[in-house]
């Protein structure tokens, strides 16, 4: 795997060139954040699918879907990120799960991490955060 460059209007974004496509599931109920995160992840050459809440994620995996990386919000209707992560881990899902939250209190982030996350970032994602995630995914 190597790095390539994608030029945006204001800066160059490093992309990770892989032999295989990286499949990402963005779990977010806010449509604007969904769009922002999808654009960023697409610029990095990933294949993106969207879900609006944790129940949709669990249902996707129960139906046989698989993703390399799951980006999940903490607070969502129907099923939040903590419960969804716990259920996925109890189902044996080994995908990298990263929490993405607007909360920045240590106690809330720690509770989210304890559910089975690999990492947690404060919204919104940016090129630096995505590069860190994809590098970790690449090295595991």
N, C-alpha and C positions, 0 to 999 in steps of 0.2 A: 504494500500500500504506500502511496506517496501523496504529496499534496499538490493541488492545482490551484489556480486562482480564478475567482469570479469577480468581475468588476461591477460595482454598483455605482450609483450616481456620485457618492461621496468618498468611497474607499474600496479597497480590494479586500475581499473575503477569501480566506483560505478554505478550500474544499478538500475532502478526503477522497482520493481515488481508490476505489476498491475493486476487487475482482468480482464481487457480488454486490447487488443492490442492498442497501440497508433499509429495512421496513420499519417505519415509525408510526405509532398510534398516538395522536394528540387527543387527550381527554379533557375537555374544557367546555363549560356551559356559556361563557361569554363569547359571542360571535366575533367581536373585534379582535380579542386575544387569539381566538382560533385562527383567524386570518393572518395575523401578524406572525404567529408561530409557524403556520404552514408555509408562508413565504420564506421565512428564514431557513427552515429545514429543507425546503425545496432547493434553495440556492446552494445548499451543501450537497446536493445530488441524491437526497434520500427520497424514497417513495412514501408518501404520507396518506394516512387515513384518519378521519375524524370521528370522535364520539362525544356526546354531550353530557354523559354522566357515568358513574362507576358501574351501574347495572348493565349499560350497553357494553362495557369492556368485558365484564364477566361473561355475558351472553356470547360475545364474539369468541372468546376462548373456549367456552363450552361447545360452540358449534365447529370448533377445529381451527379457528384462525390462529395465526402466529405472527409475532412482531419481534424485531431485534431490540427495539427501544420503545418504552411507553412513557410519555410525558403526561403526568396527571395533576390536575388542579386539586387543591385541598377541599375547598367548599363548593359543592355542586348539589343540585336537587336529586331526589330519589336515592342515590347512594354516593357518599362522599369519597374522597381519595383514600382516606385511611381505611375505610371498610373494604373498598375495592381492592386495595393492595393486599390487605390481610387475606381476602378470599382468593386472590390470584396465587399468592404464595402457598396457601393451604391446598390449592389444586395442583401444586408442583410447578407452577410457571417460573422459569428461570431467566426470563427476559430481563434486561436492565430496566428498572423502573425508577424514574426520576420525578420527584415532586416539584411542581412549579406553583408557587403561591404568592399572594399579595401580602400575606402575613409575614412579619419579620421579628416576632417575639420568639426568643430562644425556646421557651417552653412549648409553644405550638409546633415549631419546626422539629424539636426533639420527639414530640408525640407522633408526628408524621413519619419521621425517620424510623421509629420503633415499629411501625406497621410493616416494615420490610423494604423500604426504599433503598436504592443504591446511593442516591444523592438527592439534595433538595436545593433549589434555587429560588430567589425572589424574582417575581415577574417585573418586567417582561424579559424574555430570553434575548440575548444578543450574540454576536459572532464569537466572542470570547467564551461564553458559557457553552455554546453549541460545540465549539472546537474541543473543549475539555471533555464533554460528554462523549463525543465521537472517538476521541483518542482513547478514553477509558474502555469504550466498547471494543475498539480495535485491538487493544492489548489484552483483552480477556478471552 
